[in-house]
Amino acid sequence: MKKINYLMVITFSIVFTSCIDWDYFGLSSNGEIVTFELEQQSGTSEIDSLNRLILVPLDTIVDRTSLAPTKIVTSNLATIKPGVGESQNFLDTVNYVVTAENGEQTVWKVAIKEAENQVPFSDFTTWFEEESGNSSYFLPGNSLESSPWRSGDKGAAEVNIPTYPRTLIPLPSAENAEYAKLETKEPIKGILAAGSLFVGNIQGSGFTDVQIDFGYPFTSKPVSFSVSIQYLPQSYQKDGQTIMDQKDVYVLLQVREDGKRYRLGTAWLPRSSDELSEWTEITVPLVFGQSDSFESYMQPSPSKEELPEVGYYSETNVRPTHIIIVFASSAEGADLVSGGVGSILKIKDFKLNY
């Protein structure tokens, strides 16, 4: 009897189920994109389901004119066009259409998000010591080959002057560095040693036979930079006047083509002799193109010996080829005489913002 009852239940279930259409509960209207991955992307895609927007992080050196998704996951039983492996031009936003099971279509927008590239070792927590003894100096990074950072100490140390004072040191120590200290030191042979740190290269050696080539290859386009600083300025005499020293902190973006250098973006903290005894975080916006707010020393000029620029680049919606970052404890110290001995600039937590 139990066996008969069991068979009757199974038969009833089959008959009842066969009377229900496969779409009895309705076709799904879900048109979500759960996963979207693009070839050569440099991070995890950000999916905004509310606004149907996907941001894909991509390094600026990647050619965006022909890129294809490597993986797309949609809602169950939904389809998408264009599909995986179909190349698109991502110089502009690309539309993807998701068709749900019930036929409803949803348009998703996929755009490239600027990869938030930073200049190597710009947090100033990793340092190395080059040379040894009286000729040694410190720089951020692991070696001269891998670090884009340089300072005036490099050129001076190479002439092996026993009394040369280091103007750039990591603190509290090179092994456990938290920040960089730049200090303007006593003149040696009548030449002032101002504290400096910048990206670029130094050719030559000594105090006067040195040529600085500012700049580091860089194609990202930040909107500002942030850094925490302390500044303790000292006064100095020049042309019979007492002058209070000023710090210099700036970031420039350049376009270099046909052997010429053009200014694309400017983020220059106005020079100031204000004392900052506590750590103070500053954020300076990058201004693309010319601005009436720029002081004369901020303007590009081909006559600047250390930083020659033809002028401003004709367009602002292009990408840079190089970035320049400069810190100095004495803003006018490049002339080798203008600066207050003992002026100290401390810097940490430098970051480019996107």
N, C-alpha and C positions, 0 to 999 in steps of 0.2 A: 504493500500500500504506500509506504514512504517513497518508494521508487517511482510510482505512478504520479504521486503529488509533485515530486521534483520535476518530472518531465512536463507536467501541466504548467508549472510556473515558468519554465524556460520557454515553452511554446507561446504562452500569453505575452511574455516579454518581447519575443521576436515579432509577434503580430502587432503589438502596441507600438514598438519602435518603427516598424515599417510604415505605419500610418503617419509618422511625423516627417515632414520635409527636412532635408539637410540644413536648410536655412531658417528653420522654425524660429530660432531665437534671434534672428536678424544677422545680417552681414556686418562685419566689423568696420567701424569708421575711423579706426586709428591710423594716422599717417605720420608717425613719429620717425625721426632718425635717432637711433640709439648710439651708433658708433660711426665716426667718419675719419678716415686716415688718408692722408695725401702723401705721395712719394716725396722723400727728402725733407719731410717736416721735422722740426727740431724740438718737439715737445708734444704735450697732450692737447688735443683739440678742445675748445670750449664750446659746449652745446647749450644754447639758450632756447629751450622748448617754447617758452612763452612768446618770444618774438620771432621764432623760426629762423634763428641766426646761428651760424657756426663760424668760429674764428679759429683758423689754423696757423700755428706759429711756424714761421719759415725764415731761415737765414737770408740776409739780403744778397748774398752772393749767388743764390740759386736763381736760375733762369725761370721766370714765372710764365713765360709765353706758352708753354706746353707741358702741363702737369696732369697726371691722372690719379684718381683715388685708387688705393691699394686694398681698402676694406670699407665696406658700407654695411651697416646692420640697421634694418628698418623694423617697424612693427610687424607682428606676425601676419603673413599673407599679403603684405603690402609690397608694391614694386616701386622702383625709382629710375628716373631718367634725368641726365645721362647716368650710365652705370659704371661699375668698377672697370678700370682699364681704359676708359674713354678720356682722352686728353682734352683739356680746356685751357683757355687763356686766362690766367689768374691775375693779370695786371689790373683787372676790374673784378667786381663782385660777380660770381657765377650763380645762376639760378638752378636749383635742382627740384624736380617735381615728383612728389611722392603720391602714388595712387593707392588709396586704401582698398580693402577687400570689397567694399560696397560701391566703389567707383569714384568716391569723392577724392578731389585732388588738392594737395597742399603744396605751396611754393616755399621752399627753403632757400635762404641766401647763404652762400659760403664765401667768406672773404679771408684774405691773408692778414694775419696779425704780425706786426713787426717783432722779430726776435729781439729780446732785450739784451743785446750784446753789451758787454762791459770790456774796458781795456784791461788786459791781464795785470794782476797783482795790484789793482787800484784800491783794494781795501787796506793796504799797507800793513798786513799782518805777516807777510812772508818776505824775508830779506836774505841777502847774501853779502859776504865780505870779499871784495876783490883785492888782489895783490896781498902784501903782508907788511908788517912793521910800519915804518913811517910813510910808506907809499899806499897803505890800504885805505879803502873807502867803502861805504855801504850804499846799496841800492835795493829797491823792492824787486823781488823775484828770486829765481834760483841760479841764474848765470847771466853773463852779458849777452849770450846768444839768444836766450829765451825771453829776456826782459826788454820791454820797450822804453823803460825809464832811464834817465840820465840826470846828472847834476854837475855843477861846476867843479865839484871835488875830483871828478875823473881826470879832467885835463891837468889840474894842478898837481894831483898825486903822481902823475906820470913823470914829472920832472924831479921827483924824489927830494923835496925840500923838507928837512927834518922838522922845521918849526911850523909846517903848514897845518892850520887848524881845520878839523872836520867841520863843515857847515851843515851837514845833513847826517842825522843819526836816528836809528829806530829806538823807541823806548816802550816799556822799561828796559828791554834788552832785545838783541837781535833774535834770540831764541824764543822769546815770548812777547813779540812786538804787538803793540796795540795802536800806535800812532807814530807819525814822523815829526821830528823836531828840526826846523830850519833856523839857523842863527847867523846873523851878520857878525863877522869876526874882524879883529884888528888888521889894519893894512899890513901887507908884507911887501917890502921894497916899494912902498908908496901905493900899492894896489889893494883896494878893499876886497874882502872876500864875503860877498853876500850869499845868504842861504838860498838855494834854488833846487827845484825838482820839476822835471818836465818829461814829456815823451818826445823822442827824437833820437838824434845821434850827435856825437862830438867828433870832429876831425882835428888832428893836430894835438899839441900838448902845451902845458905851461899856463901862463896867465893871459898873455896877449896874443900868442900865436894859436888861437883856438877859433874854430868855426863851428857854430851850432846850426844844425839842420833840424828845425822843429817839425814835428809831425809823425804820425803813425798811420799806416793804411787802415781805412775804416769806412765802411759803406752803410752803416746803420744811421738812422735819423732820429735821435732823441729830441725831446721837447724841452728838457731842462737838465741841470745837474744839481746834486745836493752834496754837501760836505760839512763836517763839524770842525770848527776852528777855535783856536785861542790866539790872541795876538798881544804882545807886549812891546810897543815901539819905543825907540830911544831917539834923542835929538842928535843933530850933527850941524856942523858949520859949513856954509857954502856961500861964497861971494860976500862975506861979511855978515851974513844973516844966519840966525838959528832956525833950523827947519826940523820939524817933527817927522820922523820916518813914516812910510806908508807901506802896507802890504799890497801884493798883486796876486789875484786869483782869477783865472779865466779859462774858458773852453772855446775853441774856434773850430768850425767845420769848413773845409776847403774843397774846391774842385780843381784838380790839376789836369791840364790838357795842353798839348802842343808846347810843352816846356814852360808853361806859365801857371801861376798860382792865383786863384781867385777866391775871395771870401764868399761863403755860402751862408753860414750861420754864426752868430755872435752871442756868447753868454759871458759877460764880463762883470764881475763884482766891482762896483765903483771903488776906486782907491780911497783909503781912509786911514787916518792915524788914530782912530778911536781904539782905546784899550779894551780888550775882551779877556778878562781874567778867568772866566768860566767857559766851559765848552758851549759853543753856540752853533746850532745847526742852521745853515743857510741853504736856500734854494734859489738858483738864478735861471730864469727862462732863456731859452735859445731864441733869438730873433733872427728870422731869415730875411736876408736882404738888408737894405739900408734903413736907418732910423734916425730921426731928428734928436732922439734922446742920447745918442752916443757922444761921449766926450771925444776931444780931438785925439787923445792917445789910443782910443778904441778903433779909430778909423783905419782901413787898409791903405797902404802906401807903398809904391815900389822903391821909395828912398829909405825905408827902414832897413838898417844893415842886417839885423838878426831875423827880421820877420818881413821880408819883401813880398808884397802882394800887388798884382796889377790893379785890382779894384774889386767891386762886387760882381758876382756872377750874374749873367743876364736873366737867368730863370731861378725861381726858388722851389719849384716842384720837382727838382732833380735830386739825386742822391749824392752825398759827398764821396770823395775818394780818400780823404785824410782827415784826421782829427788832431788838434793841438791842445794840450793841457799844460798849464804853467802855474806853479806856485813860487812865490818869492817873498823873503822876509823884508827885502828893501826894493820897492817898486822901481827906483831909478838906479839900482845897483849895477845894471849892465854897463854903465859908463866907467865902472871900476873905482869910483871916488864918492858917489852919492849914496849915503846910507848911514844909519845910526848904529855904531858898534854896540852889540848886545840886544838888538831887535830880534825878537823870537816869534816865529810863526809855527804853531802846532796844527797838524791836520790828521783827520781820521775819517773813516766811513765814507769815502768818496763813492758816488754812484751816479750813473747816467739814468735819467728817468724817461719813460716812454708813455 
